Amino acid sequence: MEGILPLFKPAGMTSHDCVFKLRKLLRTKKVGHTGTLDPDVTGVLPICVGKATKVAEYITDAGKAYEGEVTLGFTTTTEDASGEKVEEKPVDRTITREEVEQVLQSLTGEIEQTPPMYSAVKVRGKKLYEYARQGIEVERPTRKVTIYGIELLDSRESFEGEQVSFKFRVSCSKGTYIRTLAVTIGEKMGYPAHMSSLVRIQSADLTIEDCFTFEQLEEMAAEGKLADALHPLEAGISYLPKYRINDKVAEKVKNGALLQIPEELEGKSGPIIVETEDGKALAIYRAHPTKIGMMKPDKVLRNDQ
């Protein structure tokens, strides 16, 4: 069995829990996820099966899209609804739609984020959440992420109440913490805030409409139709630029040959999909670090064509 299974991750399960359950369901150990989703978060989690595990890192590196809700009024230890309340400040004024939209627009483009203490980012060989569980505060590395677009998903013209919640949709680069984004939105409005709900609606080119729930997969397994849930590995990397080659060159690619960067892809450092005439991805290439105008294989995906 080989391909990409677009799973709708339920709340309460870690990404690893999902992989463990699918290994049993698919009856294969060669199963891997494409980037951690917090237990509280639901939505698109592409699962790579068989040879498709070779493209997991490229799906992880792709952009993501989410629909989330930010609640102003208090923040938590984890920056989401599962944490303990830390700072509280009731909303004591009317917040206008215009203010919310201005704050959201101010966060588009490249921004800096400091990962939350309850996250899987490693510092000195340990994950931050391991320090957090021991009550140890450590200095966290600030990193740059990109917010491609963010919009308000609420029709109200004004927001009132001691706690104010509103939903938003965001498309962003890998490594973006939406929890932290919610806290930043609150800070810009002058209030402590947290992310009260989150759904990932897209990862690479796979959307929530493509996804299967565990209940659906279990029914398909009982009917012997699990293979119908799998997309070809190309589905996970379809966002990458492509270079189509003939069969003669394909034999060289399978053996790791260098290739000249085609004119239409000049200036692209990679990754680039090298594919057969019938659209099968053979390998992922990148610009050669020293040989100008050449590219070298990053990973051969298929060598049995």
C-alpha positions in Angstrom: 0.0 0.0 0.0 1.4 3.4 -1.0 0.1 6.9 -1.1 -1.1 9.9 0.9 -4.1 9.6 3.2 -5.7 12.9 4.0 -6.9 12.3 7.5 -9.3 14.6 9.4 -7.6 14.6 12.8 -10.0 14.5 15.6 -9.6 16.5 18.8 -7.9 14.8 21.7 -5.4 12.8 19.7 -1.8 13.7 19.0 -0.4 13.3 15.5 1.6 10.3 16.8 -1.6 8.7 18.2 -3.1 9.0 14.7 -0.1 7.3 13.1 -0.2 4.5 15.7 -3.9 3.8 15.0 -3.4 3.9 11.2 -0.5 1.5 11.3 -2.9 -1.1 12.8 -5.7 -0.1 10.4 -3.5 -0.2 7.3 -1.5 -3.2 8.5 1.9 -1.6 7.7 4.6 0.1 9.8 5.6 2.4 7.0 3.3 5.3 8.0 4.3 8.8 8.9 2.6 12.2 9.5 3.6 15.5 8.0 3.9 17.8 11.0 2.6 17.9 14.5 -0.9 19.1 15.2 -1.7 19.9 18.8 -4.2 17.5 20.5 -6.9 20.2 20.6 -6.6 21.1 16.9 -8.7 19.3 14.4 -8.5 19.1 10.6 -6.2 18.2 7.7 -3.3 15.9 8.6 -1.8 14.3 5.5 -0.5 10.8 6.4 2.2 9.2 4.2 2.1 5.5 3.5 4.8 3.3 2.0 7.0 5.0 -0.6 5.0 8.2 0.0 6.9 8.7 3.3 9.8 10.0 1.1 7.8 13.2 0.4 6.6 13.8 4.0 9.2 16.6 4.6 8.1 18.5 1.5 4.5 18.4 2.6 5.6 19.6 6.0 7.5 22.5 4.4 4.4 23.6 2.4 2.1 26.3 3.4 -0.9 25.7 5.6 -4.3 27.3 6.1 -6.4 27.4 9.3 -9.7 28.7 10.7 -9.3 29.8 14.3 -11.0 31.7 17.0 -9.3 34.2 19.3 -10.8 35.1 22.6 -9.9 38.4 24.3 -10.1 38.7 28.1 -7.6 36.2 29.4 -4.5 34.3 28.4 -3.4 30.8 29.4 -0.2 28.8 30.0 -0.5 27.0 26.7 -1.9 30.0 24.7 -5.0 27.9 23.9 -8.2 26.7 25.7 -6.6 23.7 27.3 -4.2 25.7 29.5 -4.6 27.3 32.9 -5.7 30.9 33.1 -2.7 33.2 33.6 -3.6 36.8 33.1 -7.1 38.2 33.1 -8.4 41.6 32.0 -12.1 42.0 31.1 -12.8 43.8 27.8 -14.0 47.2 29.0 -14.9 49.0 25.7 -16.5 48.4 22.4 -14.2 47.0 19.8 -15.0 48.0 16.2 -14.8 45.8 13.2 -12.4 48.3 11.6 -10.0 48.0 14.5 -10.0 44.1 14.3 -9.4 44.2 10.6 -6.6 46.7 10.9 -4.9 44.5 13.5 -5.2 41.5 11.3 -3.8 43.3 8.3 -0.9 44.6 10.4 0.2 40.9 10.9 0.4 40.0 7.2 3.8 39.4 5.6 7.0 38.3 7.5 6.6 38.5 11.3 8.7 37.3 14.3 7.3 34.7 16.7 8.6 33.3 19.9 7.3 29.7 20.2 5.1 29.0 23.3 6.7 27.1 26.2 4.2 24.3 25.6 5.5 23.4 22.1 7.8 20.7 20.5 10.6 23.2 19.6 13.9 21.9 21.0 16.2 24.0 23.2 19.5 22.3 24.3 18.3 18.9 23.2 14.9 19.0 25.1 11.5 19.9 23.9 10.1 23.1 25.4 7.0 21.4 26.8 9.3 19.1 28.8 10.8 22.2 30.5 7.3 23.6 30.9 6.0 20.5 32.7 8.9 20.8 35.1 8.1 24.4 35.7 11.4 25.5 34.1 11.4 28.7 32.0 14.1 28.8 29.3 15.0 31.4 26.7 13.2 30.6 23.5 14.5 31.3 20.0 12.6 33.9 18.1 12.0 33.0 14.5 10.6 34.5 11.3 7.4 33.2 9.7 5.2 34.4 6.9 1.5 35.2 7.1 0.3 35.1 3.5 -3.2 36.3 4.2 -5.5 36.7 7.2 -9.2 37.7 7.2 -12.0 38.2 9.7 -14.8 35.5 9.6 -17.4 37.5 11.5 -20.1 39.8 10.2 -20.5 41.9 13.3 -19.7 45.6 13.1 -18.8 45.8 16.8 -17.8 43.5 19.6 -18.8 43.9 23.3 -18.6 41.9 26.5 -16.1 41.0 29.2 -14.8 38.4 26.9 -14.8 38.9 23.1 -14.4 36.1 20.6 -14.1 36.3 16.8 -13.1 33.8 14.1 -10.5 34.3 11.4 -8.9 32.5 8.5 -5.2 32.5 8.0 -2.8 31.1 5.4 0.8 30.9 6.5 4.3 29.3 6.2 5.4 26.3 8.0 6.4 26.8 11.7 3.7 29.4 12.3 2.1 29.1 15.8 -1.6 30.2 15.4 -1.8 30.1 19.3 0.9 32.7 19.4 -0.7 34.7 16.6 -4.0 34.8 18.7 -2.0 36.1 21.7 -0.4 38.8 19.5 -3.8 39.9 18.1 -4.9 40.4 21.7 -1.8 42.3 22.6 -2.3 44.7 19.7 -5.8 45.4 21.0 -4.6 45.9 24.6 -6.0 42.7 26.1 -4.7 39.3 27.1 -5.9 36.6 24.7 -5.8 33.0 23.7 -6.7 30.8 20.8 -10.1 29.2 21.8 -10.5 26.9 18.8 -8.5 25.9 15.7 -9.1 23.8 12.5 -6.5 23.2 9.9 -8.3 23.5 6.6 -5.4 23.0 4.2 -1.9 21.5 4.1 0.0 21.8 0.8 -2.8 21.2 -1.8 -4.8 18.9 0.3 -8.0 20.4 1.8 -10.5 19.5 4.4 -12.9 18.3 1.6 -10.3 15.7 0.7 -10.2 14.2 4.2 -11.5 11.0 5.8 -12.4 10.5 9.4 -11.4 7.5 11.4 -15.0 6.3 11.3 -15.0 6.4 7.6 -11.7 4.6 7.3 -12.8 1.9 9.6 -15.9 1.3 7.5 -13.7 1.2 4.3 -11.3 -1.2 6.0 -14.2 -3.6 6.8 -15.2 -3.4 3.1 -11.7 -3.9 1.9 -11.7 -0.5 0.3 -9.0 1.3 2.2 -6.9 1.8 -0.9 -9.6 4.2 -2.2 -8.7 6.7 0.5 -5.1 7.0 -0.8 -4.0 9.7 -3.1 -0.8 9.2 -5.2 2.3 10.7 -3.6 2.3 13.4 -6.3 -0.8 14.9 -4.6 1.4 16.0 -1.6 4.0 17.8 -3.8 1.8 19.2 -6.6 2.6 22.7 -5.4 6.2 22.4 -6.4 7.6 23.4 -9.8 7.9 20.5 -12.3 10.4 19.4 -15.0 9.1 16.8 -17.3 11.7 14.4 -18.9 11.8 11.6 -21.4 12.4 7.9 -20.7 16.1 8.1 -21.7 16.8 10.9 -19.1 14.6 9.1 -16.6 17.1 6.2 -16.5 19.8 8.6 -15.6 17.7 10.3 -12.9 17.0 7.0 -11.2 20.8 6.6 -10.9 21.2 10.1 -9.3 22.5 12.0 -12.4 23.0 15.7 -12.4 20.7 17.6 -14.7 20.9 21.0 -16.3 18.3 23.5 -14.9 15.8 24.0 -17.7 15.4 27.6 -18.9 11.8 28.0 -17.5 13.1 27.1 -14.0 16.2 29.3 -13.9 16.4 31.1 -10.6 14.6 28.3 -8.8 16.9 26.8 -6.1 14.5 24.0 -5.4 12.9 21.7 -4.6 11.9 20.8 -8.1 9.9 17.7 -9.1 11.5 15.8 -12.0 8.7 13.7 -13.5 8.1 11.3 -16.3 6.1 12.0 -19.5 3.0 10.4 -17.9 3.3 12.7 -14.8 4.9 10.3 -12.3 7.3 12.0 -9.9 10.7 10.4 -10.2 12.9 12.6 -7.9 13.2 15.9 -6.1 16.1 18.1 -7.3 17.7 21.2 -6.1 20.2 23.7 -7.6 23.8 22.4 -7.3 25.7 24.3 -4.6 28.8 24.8 -6.8 28.0 23.9 -10.4 26.2 26.9 -11.9 23.2 26.0 -14.1 23.1 22.4 -12.8 20.8 20.7 -10.3 21.4 17.6 -8.2 18.9 15.0 -6.7 17.7 15.8 -3.2 15.8 12.5 -3.1 15.0 9.8 -5.6 11.4 8.8 -5.1 11.0 6.0 -7.6 13.8 3.9 -9.2 11.6 1.0 -10.4 9.8 2.6 -13.2 
